[in-house]
């Protein structure tokens, strides 16, 4: 099956009116994509397994102890996200297995394609939940208690999807992995400047998420004098600006991309606002200083900051990255985006990433794009990687 045929087979799943995608964990769209993955595995005679977080693994060969060559990525999306972030890695992995077989390659090691669940964290707020759960970076109790915007907990969502709530670390699955190579569309334009179709990842910047709870007092929008108002949304707006200023001062990036305003009436002064902060940078010290500055500003407004997740600087396996760079003649680059590859790297698994050129650099938006030629170059590169590592 060609890359184009595979790609088009999921193109309409979860497409939103914006042209972007809304593919969230344990929803109907997620179920459709999981069924698609299972069907593609079955069509190739790959053995489908699931781990204790519901991540899907399609094995070519019998999984052994610590020697499996794993490729793949995720199929979920951010709200109104692009088509390529995640699915490009999964589709390219199936296409690479097809190409390797067409070339007559017989792996000397078991090969797996993985679909990690809930990578974006769009529904429950914790990114890379599937990989965090199996590595123990996210506890089952905390995961099951997370809730979405409608107040549905992960435990309730799993039950509604007909899934078990017996989730958690999975040492057996992890023991099968010899190395993991995740192909992903580049989120940025480094490869444009390098004039290269493919790049090899060296590390992921330290990054984290925080929620700031901002108090106020509800009141009537028309009868309350400005001097008498305690407007939580006005304080939240100040914190959005404070985050930008702190990022500029400390040489990192900080983003507020979500607000939850209560009671949410057009004619009511906000009583409470939850502000979600994302901060990242090449230096953990810079990110920490940035967030500390925002926290001080929040405390001055009577608000409190809660850490939701934190990932230290994550270097990929240097020997593996160098091997792939030399094999492909590809430049090496770091990234400010988090990935399941980073979670596995932090768990001690030799990990690397391949990036496919993104001509605009846009990601997490409907305009995210990679040309078909560059996507095919990614499949070719991943095929070469599979042959080299699984020989």
ZAROPA-82615 format. One record per residue: x, y, z of N, C-alpha, C, O in turn. Coordinates in steps of 0.05 Angstrom, whole numbers, plus 32768, in hexadecimal, padded with zeros to 4 digits. Layout:
N
XYZXYZXYZXYZ/...
//
This chain:
391
80117FE880008000800080008012801980008025801A800F/800B802D7FF0801C80457FED801880578005800480568013/802B806980098029807D801E8010808E801A80018093802D/800A809680017FF480A77FFC7FD9809980037FC780A6800E/7FD7807F7FFD7FBF807180047FBB806F80227FA68073802C/7FD1806880307FD08067804D7FC8808280597FB78083806B/7FD48097804F7FD080B2805A7FB380BA80567FA680C48068/7FA880B5803E7F8D80BD80387F7880AE80487F6280B7804C/7F7F809680527F6C808580607F64808F807B7F5080878086/7F7480A280867F6D80AE80A17F6980CC809F7F6480D980B3/7F6A80D780877F6A80F480847F518101808E7F5281188097/7F3A80F4808C7F21810080957F1980FA80B17F05810580BB/7F2880E980BF7F2080E180DA7F2580F980ED7F3C810280F0/7F11810280FA7F148118810D7F19813381027F2181458110/7F14813680E87F18815180DC7F03816480E57EEB815E80E5/7F0C817C80EE7EFA819080F87EF381A580E37F0081A680CE/7EDE81B580E77ED781C980D37EED81DC80CC7EEE81E880B6/7F0081E080DF7F1781F280DB7F2B81E780C77F3C81F580BD/7F2881CD80C07F3B81BF80AF7F5081B180BF7F5F81A080B4/7F5181B680D97F6381A880EB7F55818F80F67F41818680EB/7F618183810B7F57816A81157F52816B81337F5F81798142/7F3E815C813B7F37815981577F36813B815D7F20812E815C/7F4D812F81627F50811381677F59811081847F7181108189/7F47810C81977F4E810C81B37F4C80F081BF7F3E80DF81B4/7F5A80EB81D47F5C80D181E07F4180C681E97F3180D481F5/7F3D80AC81E27F26809D81EB7F0B80A981E27EF780A881F0/7F0B80B481C97EF380BD81BC7EED80AC81A57EFC8099819E/7ED780B181977ECF80A2817F7EE580A4816A7EEC8090815D/7EF080BC81667F0580C081527F1E80AF81597F2A80A38148/7F2580AF81737F3C809F817C7F37808281777F498073816E/7F1E8079817C7F17805D81777F1A8056815A7F2580408153/7F11806881487F138063812C7F30806081237F37804F8113/7F428071812E7F5E807081277F6B805781327F7D804C8125/7F63804F814A7F6E803681557F66801E81457F76800B8140/7F4D801E813B7F44800981297F538009810F7F5A7FF48104/7F58802181057F68802380EC7F84801780F17F8E800780E0/7F91801E81077FAB8013810D7FAB7FF4810F7FBC7FE78103/7F967FEA811D7F947FCD811F7F907FC081047F9B7FAA80FF/7F807FCD80F37F7B7FC280D87F947FC180C77F987FAE80B8/7FA47FD780C87FBC7FD880B97FD07FC380C37FDF7FB780B3/7FD17FBE80DD7FE27FAA80E87FDA7F8E80DE7FEA7F7E80D5/7FBF7F8980DF7FB57F6F80D67FBA7F6A80B97FC07F5480B0/7FB77F7F80A97FBB7F7D808C7FD87F7580857FDD7F6A806F/7FEA7F7A809780067F74809280107F5B80A280277F5480A1/7FFD7F4F80B080047F3880C080157F3F80D880247F2E80E3/80137F5780E280227F6080F980117F5981127FF97F5C8113/801F7F50812780117F488140800B7F618150801D7F6F8158/7FF27F6581567FE97F7D81657FE87F7781837FDB7F64818B/7FF57F8881937FF37F8681B07FED7FA181BB7FF17FB681AE/7FE37FA281D37FDF7FBB81E27FED7FB981FD7FEF7FA48209/7FF87FD0820680047FD082207FF17FDA82357FD97FDC822F/7FFA7FDF824D7FE87FE582647FDE800282637FD0800A8275/7FE58011824E7FD9802B824B7FC8802C82317FBD8041822B/7FC6801682247FB68015820B7FC5801D81F27FB9801F81DD/7FDF802281F57FEF802781DD7FF0800E81CB7FF17FF881D6/7FEF801281B17FED7FFB819F80097FF6819380188008818C/80107FDC819080297FD3818580247FBE817080177FAA8175/802E7FC38158802B7FB0814280477FA4813C80597FB18132/804A7F8A814280647F7D814180687F6D812880587F5D8120/807F7F72811B80897F628104809F7F50811080B67F598114/80987F37811580AB7F26812480A27F23814180927F33814B/80AD7F10814E80A57F0A816A80B57F1D817C80CE7F1C817C/80A77F2D818D80B67F3E819F80C77F2F81B380BE7F1B81BE/80DF7F3881B680F27F2A81C880F97F3B81E080E97F4C81E8/81107F3781EA81197F458202812D7F5A81FB81457F5481F7/81247F7381F981377F8981F681437F8D81DA81577F9B81D8/81387F8281C581457F8581AB81327F8F819581397F91817E/81197F97819D81067FA08189810D7FBB817E81147FCD818D/810A7FBE8164810D7FD8815780F27FE4815380E27FDA8143/80EC7FFA816080D18005816180D08020815280E280318156/80BC8023814180B7803D8134809A80448139808B80348145/8091805B81318076806381358074807E81428088808D8144/805C8085814B8057809F8157803B809F81648036808D8174/802A80B2815E800F80B3816A7FFB80BC8155800380C6813F/7FE180B9815A7FCC80C081487FB980D681527FA880DF8143/7FBC80DE816B7FAA80F281767FB4810E816F7FC981118163/7FA4812281757FAB813E816D7FA5815181837F98814B8197/7FB0816981807FA8818081907F8D818A81857F868183816E/7F7F819C81937F6681A781877F6C81B6816E7F7C81C9816D/7F5F81AE81587F6281BB813E7F7F81BA81347F8981CC8128/7F8C81A3813B7FA8819F81337FAB819781167F9781938108/7FC48195810D7FCA818E80F27FC8817080ED7FC581608100/7FCB816880D47FC8814C80CC7FE2813C80D17FE1812480D4/7FF9814A80D38012813C80D1801F813480EC802D812180EF/80198144810180258140811B801B81268127800481248130/802C81128126802580F78130801E80E4811A802D80D18116/800880E7810C800180D480F7801680D080E2801880BA80D7/802580E580DB803A80E180C7804E80CB80D0805780BB80C0/805480CA80EA806680B580F4805A809980F38069808680ED/8040809780F98034807C80F88030807380DB8037805C80D5/8025808480CA8021807C80AE803C807680A1803E80628092/8051808680A6806B8081809A8077806780A48085805A8095/8070805F80BC807B804680C7806F802E80B8807D801B80B1/8054802E80B48048801980A4805480198087805A8003807C/80578031807C806280328060807F802880608087801C804C/808F802D807580AA8024807580AC8006807780BD7FF9806B/809A7FFA808780997FDC808980927FD1806E809D7FBD8065/807E7FDD806080777FD48045808F7FD6803280937FC38023/809D7FEC803380B47FEF802180CA7FDB802780D67FD08015/80D07FD7804180E57FC4804880DE7FA8803F80EF7F9A8035/80C57FA1804180BC7F86803880BE7F84801A80C77F70800F/80B67F9A800C80B87F9A7FEF80D47F977FE580DA7F8D7FD0/80E77FA17FF581037F9F7FEF810F7F847FF681277F7F7FF1/80FE7F72800281087F58800981157F56802481237F43802A/81127F6B803481207F6C804E81127F59806280FA7F598065/81227F4A807081197F39808681277F4280A0813F7F3F80A2/81187F4D80B381257F5780CB81327F4180DC81277F2B80DF/81497F4780E681577F3580F9814E7F3A811581567F2B8127/813F7F4F811981347F56813481177F5C8130810E7F64811B/81077F59814580EB7F60814380E87F7E813F80F77F8E814A/80D47F86812F80CE7FA1812880B27FA7813180A07F97812D/80AD7FBF813D80927FC68145808C7FE2813C809D7FF4813B/80727FE6813680678001813280558007814980447FF78150/8059801E815680498025816D8037803D8168803F8050815A/801F803C8173800D80538174800A805A81917FFB804D81A0/8018806F819A8015807881B67FFB808881B97FF5809981A9/7FED808281CE7FD3808F81D37FD780A981E27FEA80AC81F2/7FC580BC81DD7FC380D581ED7FDE80E481EE7FE580ED8204/7FEC80E681D8800680F381D88003811181DD8012811D81EB/7FEF811D81D07FEC813A81D27FE1814481ED7FE5815A81F5/7FD3813281FA7FC7813A82147FB0814E82107FAA815D8223/7FA4814F81F97F90816381F37F77816082047F6A8174820A/7F708148820B7F578144821A7F5B814682387F4B81528246/7F71813A82427F74813882607F8B8149826A7F90814A8282/7F9A815782597FAD816A82627FC9816182667FDB8172826B/7FCF814782657FEA813D82697FF48132824F7FE9811E8245/8009813E824380148134822A8022811A822E802C81148243/8022810A8219803080F08218802680DD822E803680CF823B/800C80DE8233800180CE8249800680B08245800D80A28258/800380A6822C8007808A822780238080822E8027806C823B/8037808F822480538087822A805B808D8247806B807E8253/805080A28252805680A8826E804B809282818058808A8294/80338087827A80288072828B80388059828A803E804E82A0/804180508273804F80368272806B8038827E807680248287/80778051827E8091805482898090805C82A780A5805D82B4/8078806182B28075806882CE8079808682D38079808E82EA/807C809682BE807F80B382C1806580C082C9806580D682D4/804F80B282C4803480BB82CC802780A482DB8024808E82D0/801E80A982F48012809483037FF5808F82FA7FE880A182EF/7FEC807682FE7FD1807082F57FBC807F83057FA8808882FA/7FC18083831F7FAD8092832F7FAA80AE83257F9480B88323/7FC080BB831F7FBE80D783157FB180D782F97FA080E982F4/7FB980C582E87FAD80C482CD7F8F80C082CE7F8180CE82C0/7F8680AD82DD7F6A80A682DE7F5980BD82E97F4180C082E3/7F6580CE82FA7F5780E483067F5680FD82F47F47810F82FA/7F6680FE82DF7F66811582CD7F4B811782C07F3D810382BB/7F42813082BB7F28813482AE7F29814782977F3B81578295/7F16814482847F168155826D7F04816E82727EFB81728289/7EFF817E825D7EF0819682617ED3819282697EC681A38274/7EC9817A82647EAE8173826B7EAC816682877E96815F8290/7EC3816482957EC3815882AF7EC4813982AE7EC2812C82C3/7EC8812E82977ECB811182947EE78108829B7EFA8112828F/7EEA80F782AF7F0580EE82B77F0F80DA82A37F0080CE8293/7F2A80D682A37F3580C282927F2A80A682987F2680968286/7F2680A182B27F1A808782B97EFF808382AC7EF9806E82A2/7EEE809882AD7ED4809782A17ED6809482827EC780858276/7EE980A282767EEC80A182597EF5808582517EEB807B823D/7F07807982607F10805E82597EF8804A825B7EF580398249/7EE8804C82707ED1803A82737EBD803F825C7EB3802B8251/7EB8805882557EA6805E823F7EAF805282257E9F804B8213/7ECA805182227ED6804682097ED88028820A7EE3801B81F8/7ECF801C82207ED07FFF82237EEC7FF5822A7EF37FDE8225/7EFB800682377F178000823E7F197FFA825C7F078000826C/7F2F7FED82637F357FE8827F7F418001828C7F4E8011827F/7F3D800482A67F4B801982B57F64800E82C47F70801C82D4/7F6B7FF582BD7F837FE982C97F9A7FF282B77FA57FE282A7/7FA3800B82BB7FB8801682AB7FD1801B82BC7FCE801D82D5/7FE8801D82B08000802382C08019801A82B380198014829B/802F801882C28049801182B780487FF582A9803A7FE382B2/80587FF2829480587FD9828680757FD1828080807FD7826A/80827FC48293809E7FBD829080A27FA9827A80B77FA9826C/808F7F97827680927F82826180937F8F824580A47F888235/80827FA2824080827FB08226809C7FBF822280A97FBD820D/80A57FCD823680BD7FDD823480D57FCB823080E87FD28222/80D57FB3823C80EC7FA1823980F07F97821D81057F8D8216/80DB7F99820C80DD7F8F81F180EB7FA381DE80F37F9C81C8/80EE7FBC81E780F87FD181D681167FD381D781227FD881EC/81237FCF81C081407FD381BE81467FF081B8815A7FFB81C2/81367FFD81A78139801981A0811F80238194810E8013818B/811A803D819581028049818A810A80618179811980728182/81008061816081058077814E80EA8083814680DA80758138/80E5809B814D80CB80A8814780CF80BC813180DE80CF8133/80C080B7811A80C080CA810480A980DF8109809380D78112/80AF80F88104809C810D810B80A0812580F780B6812A80EF/808A813280F0808D814B80E1809C815F80F380978161810B/80AE816E80E680BC818280F680A9819880FE809881A180EF/80AC81A18117809C81B7812180AE81D0812380B881D68139/80B281DC810D80C681F2810A80D181F080EE80C881E080DD/80E5820180E880EF820380CC810D81FF80CA811A820880B8/811981F180DE813681EC80DD813E81DE80C4815381E480B8/812E81CA80BB813681BB80A3813381CB808A814181C68076/812281DF808A812081F28073813B8201807181468203805B/8144820B8088815E82198088817682078081818982108076/817381ED8089818981DA8083818781D08067819981C2805D/817181D68059816C81CC803E816D81AD803E817A81A1802D/815F81A180518160818480548143817A8057813281878064/813E8163804C81238156804E811F814A80698109814A8074/8134813E80748133812E808D8148813880A1815E813F8099/8140813880BA8153813E80D08152812980E5813F811A80E7/8167812880F681688115810C81688125812681788137812A/8156811D81388154812B8152816A812481658173810D8166/817481388174818881348188817E813681A48188812981B6/8169814681A8815E814A81C38144815A81C3813D816681AE/8136815981D9811D816881DD8122817C81F4812C81748209/811B819581EF811E81A98204810E81A2821D80FA8194821C/811881AA8234810781A8824D80ED81B8824980ED81CD823E/80D781AC825380BE81B9825080AA81B0826580AD819B8271/809681C08269808281B9827D806881C88279806681DA8268/805381BF8288803981CC8288803181D382A5803681C482B7/802481E982A7801A81F282C17FFE81FD82BE7FF6820782A9/7FEE81FC82D47FD4820882D57FD4821D82EA7FDC82188301/7FCB823582E47FCA824B82F77FAD825182FE7F9D825682EC/7FA6824E83177F8A825383207F888270832A7F958278833D/7F77827F831B7F75829C83207F5A82A2832C7F45829D831F/7F5982AC83457F3F82B283527F3582CE834C7F4482E08345/7F1B82D1834E7F0E82EB834B7EF482EB835A7EF082DB836C/7EE282FD83527EC782FE835E7EB3830383497EB48317833B/7E9F82F183467E8A82F483327E79830C83397E7383118351/7E71831A83247E5F833183297E538339830E7E5A832E82F9/7E40834C830F7E32835482F77E43836782E67E50837982F0/7E43836182CC7E54837082B97E4A838D82B57E5A839E82AE/7E30839282BA7E2683AC82B57E2383BE82CD7E2383D782CA/7E2283B382E47E1C83C382FC7E3383C5830F7E3283D38323/7E4983B7830A7E6083B8831C7E7583CC83127E7F83CA82FC/7E7A83E083227E8E83F4831A7EA983E883177EB083D48324/7EB983F383047ED483E882FF7EE483E783197EF383D3831D/7EE283FB832A7EF283FB83427EEA83E583557EFA83DE8367/7ED283DB83537EC883C683657ECC83AA835B7EC483978368/7ED983A783447EDB838C83387EF4837D83417F0983888345/7EF0836383437F07835083477F04833C83307EF983268334/7F0F834483197F0B833683007F21832182FC7F38832982F6/7F1B830882FE7F2F82F382FB7F3B82F382DF7F5282EC82DB/7F2B82F982CB7F3582F982B07F49830F82AA7F5B830C829B/7F45832682B77F58833C82B57F73833482C07F88833A82B5/7F72832582D77F8B831B82E27F98830682D07FB1830682CC/7F8782F582C47F9282E182B27F9F82EE829A7FB482E48291/7F93830382907F9F831182797FBB831C82807FCD831B8270/7FBD832682997FD7833082A27FEC831A82A38003831E829D/7FE3830282AB7FF582EB82AD7FFE82E18291801482D8828E/7FEC82E3827D7FF482DC8262800B82EE8259801E82E5824D/80088308825E801D831B8257803683168268804D8319825E/8032830F82818049830A8292805982F28289807282F2828A/804B82DD827E805982C58274806A82CC825C808082C28259/805F82DD824B806F82E58233808882F5823B809D82F18231/80848307824E809B8318825780B08306826580C8830B8261/80A782F3827580BA82E2828380C982D0826F80E182CB8273/80BC82C7825B80C982B7824680DF82C7823880F582BE8233/80D882E0823080EB82F18222810382F78234811A82F7822B/80FE82FB824E811383028260812682EB8265813E82EF826A/811B82D28264812B82BB826B813482AA8253814182968257/812E82B3823C813782A58224812B828A821F813982778217/8111828882238103826F821D80E88276821080E4828D8207/80D68263820E80BB8269820380A68261821880A9824E8226/809182718219807A826B822B80618272821C805F8286820E/804D82618220803482648211801C825F8224801C824C8233/8008827082227FEE826B822E7FDB826682177FD482788208/7FD2824D82157FC1824681FE7FA6823E82077F95823681F6/7FA0823F82217F868237822A7F7E824682437F8E82498256/7F65824F82447F59825C825B7F3E824F82617F2F8248824E/7F38824B827A7F1E824182827F12825682947F1A825A82AB/7EFE8265828A7EF2827B82987ED7827382A47EC682698297/7ED5827982BE7EBC827382CD7EB0828D82D87EC0829E82E2/7E96829282D77E81827F82CD7E7E827F82AF7E6F826F82A4/7E8C829182A17E8C829082847E75829E82777E6F8299825F/7E6782B082857E5182BF827A7E5B82D9826D7E6E82E68278/7E4F82E182577E5782FA824A7E538312825C7E628325825B/7E3E8311826C7E378327827E7E3E8322829B7E32832E82AD/7E52831182A07E5B830B82BB7E79830F82BD7E88830582AC/7E81831C82D37E9E831F82D87EA9830482E17E9C82F582F0/7EC082FD82D67ECC82E282DB7ED282DF82F97EE082EF8306/7EC982C883047ECE82C183207EE882B183237EF582B28337/7EEE82A1830E7F068290830F7F0F828A82F27EFF828682E0/7F2A828A82EF7F35828382D57F4C826F82DA7F5E827482EA/7F4C825982CB7F63824782CA7F73824E82B17F68824F829B/7F8D825282B57F9F825A82A07FB38243829C7FC1823B82AF/7FB5823882847FC98223827E7FE1822F82717FE0823C825D/7FF8822A827E8012823482758024821E826B802782098278/802F822282538043820F8248805D821F8246805E8234823A/807382148250808D8221824F80A2820D824780A381F78250/80B48216823580CA8205822A80E28216822580E0822E8221/80F98209822381128217821C81298204821A812881ED8223/813E820F820E815781FE820B816481F98226817381E68229/815E820A823A81698207825581538203826981408213826A/815681EE827A814381EA828F8143820182A3812E820882AE/815A820C82A8815C822382BB814D823B82B08140824982C0/814D823F8296813F8255828B81218252828E811282648294/81178239828880FB8233828B80F2823682A880DD824182AE/8102822B82BA80FB822D82D780FA824982E080E8825182EF/810D825A82D7810D827682DF80F5828482D380E8829582E1/80ED827E82BB80D6828A82AE80BD828482BE80AD829682C5/80B9826A82C580A1826282D380A0826E82EF808B827582F9/80B7826F82FC80B9827B831780B08298831680A382A28328/80B882A6830180B082C282FE809282C582FA808582D68305/808782B382EA806A82B382E6805B82AC8300804782B88306/80668299830F805A82928328805982A9833C804682AE834A/806F82B8833C807082D0834E805B82E48346804E82F08357/805882E8832C804382FB8322802782F0832A801582FF8331/802482D68327800A82CA832E800382CD834C7FED82D48353/801782C8835C801382CA8379800B82E783817FFC82EB8393/801782FA83738011831683797FF4831D83727FE98330837D/7FE8830C83617FCC8310835A7FB982FE83697FA182FD8364/7FC482EF837C7FB482DC838C7FB082C2837E7F9F82B28387/7FBE82BC83687FBB82A483597FD0828F83627FE48296836E/7FCA8275835C7FDC826083637FE48250834A7FD3824C8338/7FFD82478348800782388331800B821B833980168215834E/800182098328800481EC832D801381DF8315800B81E382FE/802781D0831B803681C28306802781A982FD801F8199830E/802281A782E38014818F82D88028817B82CD8023816382D1/803D818482C18051817182B6806C818082B3806C819882AF/8081817182B3809C817C82AF80AE816682A380AF815082AE/80BC816D828E80CF815A828280E98168827F80EB817D8273/80FE815C828A81198168828981238167826C8117815A825A/81398174826781478172824E814B81558247815581468257/8143814D822F8143813182288155812C8210814C813081F9/816D81238215817F811C81FE8177810181F3817180EE8202/817680FE81D9817380E481CD818E80D581CD81A380E281D2/818D80BB81C881A580AB81C981BA80B681B581B580B5819D/81D180C081BF81E480CC81AD81EE80BA819781F280C18180/81F480A1819F81FF808E818C81EA8087817681F18085815F/81D18084817E81BC807E816B81B78096815981B480928141/81B680AE816481B180C6815481C880C9813F81C380D08128/81E080C6814881F780C8813681F680B3812081FB80B98109/81EF809B812881ED8085811481D9808C80FE81DE808880E7/81C18096810781AC809D80F381B480B580E281AF80B580CA/81C180C880EE81CA80E080DF81DE80D880CA81DC80E180B3/81F180C780D1820480BE80BD81F880AC80A881FF80AD8090/81E5809A80B081D88089809D81C88098808881C980918071/81BB80AE809181AA80BC807F81B680D5807481AB80E28062/81CE80DD807E81DA80F6807681C9810D807E81C68121806F/81BC810C809581A98120809E81B4813180B481C3812880C5/81AC814B80B581B5815C80CA81A8815580E58193814880E5/81B4815D80FB81AA81578115819F8171812181AA8187811E/8189816F8130817C8187813C816D817F8155816381698158/816B81938167815B818F817F813F819A817A813A81A78165/812C8195818C8111819E8188810581A881A3810C819F81B8/80F381BB81A080E581C581B780CA81B881BC80BC81BF81CF/80C381A481AC80AA819581AE80AE817B81BD80C2816D81BA/809B817481CF809C815B81DD8092814481CC8081814881BB/809C812C81D28095811481C2809680FC81D480A480FC81E8/808880E781CC808A80CD81DA80A780C381DA80AF80B681ED/80B680CA81C580D280C281C480E180CC81DC80F380BF81E6/80DA80E481E480E880F081FC80E180E1821580F280DD8226/80C880D8821880C080C9823080CF80AE823180D980A68246/80D180A0821A80E08087821A80FE808C821E810B807C822C/810980A28214812580A88218812A80AC8236813E80A28240/811880BA8244811B80BE8260811980A58270812180A38287/810C80908264810A8076827181228064826B8122804D8274/8136806F825D814E80608258814E8050823E8160803F823B/813B8054822D813A804582148148805581FE8143806D81FB/815B804881EF8169805781DA8154806181C58145805181B9/8154807B81C1813F808781B2814B809D819F815F80A981A6/813E80A08188814580B68176812C80BE8167811880B18168/812F80D58158811880DF8149812280E6812D813880EF8129/811080E38119811480ED80FE80FF810380FA80E780FF8100/8107811980EF80F5812F80E980F3813280CB8106813180BC/80DA813780C280D4813C80A680CF815A80A280C1816680B1/80DC8165808E80DB8182808980BE818D808880AC8181807C/80BA81A3809580A181B2809680A681CD808980B381DE8095/809C81D2807180A481EA8062809C8204807080A98219806C/80868204807F807E821D808D8086821E80AA8087823380B6/808C820680B68092820580D28079820480E4807C820080FC/8061820880D88048820880E8804281ED80F2804481D980E3/803A81EB810B803181D28117801B81D7812C801881EE8135/800D81C281347FF681C581467FE281D9813B7FD581E8814A/7FDE81D981217FCB81EA81137FC481DD80F97FD381CD80EE/7FAC81E580ED7FA481D980D47FB881DC80BD7FB881CC80AB/7FC881F180BE7FDB81F680A87FF481E580A9800581E88098/7FF781D480BD800E81C280BF801081B380A57FFC81A9809A/802981AF809B802C81A4808080478198807C805B81A18087/80488184806B8061817A805F805A8171804380458166803E/806D817580308067816D80158068814F8012807481418022/805A81457FFE805A81287FF98076811E7FF4807D81087FFD/8086812D7FE680A181247FE080B181217FFA80C1810E7FFD/80AE8134800C80BC8133802680B2811C803780C1810F8045/809881178036808C81008045809880E6803A809F80D4804A/809A80E4802080A580CC801480C380C9801B80CD80B3801E/80D180E0801C80ED80DF802580EE80D58042810180C78049/80DB80DC805280DA80D2806D80D680B4806E80E380A6807E/80C480A9805D80C0808C805C80D9807E805380E1806A805E/80E78089803F8100807D80368115807D804C812380698050/81178093805B812A80958070812380818086813580738091/810A807F808D8102806C80A28106804F809A810D803E80AA/8102804A80808107802F8076812580288079812C80128081/8136803B8072815380368075815A80328093816B80218099/814E804180A48153803E80C1814A802280CA8159801580D9/8133801A80C281297FFF80CA813D7FE980C181447FD780D0/81457FEB80A881577FD7809D81727FD780AC817E7FC280B1/817B7FEE80B381957FF080C181937FE680DE81A47FD780E7/817E7FEE80EC817C7FE7810881727FCA810D81797FBE8121/81627FC080FB81567FA580FF81637F9080EE81597F7980EC/817A7F9680E281887F8280D181907F6A80E1819C7F5880D6/
//
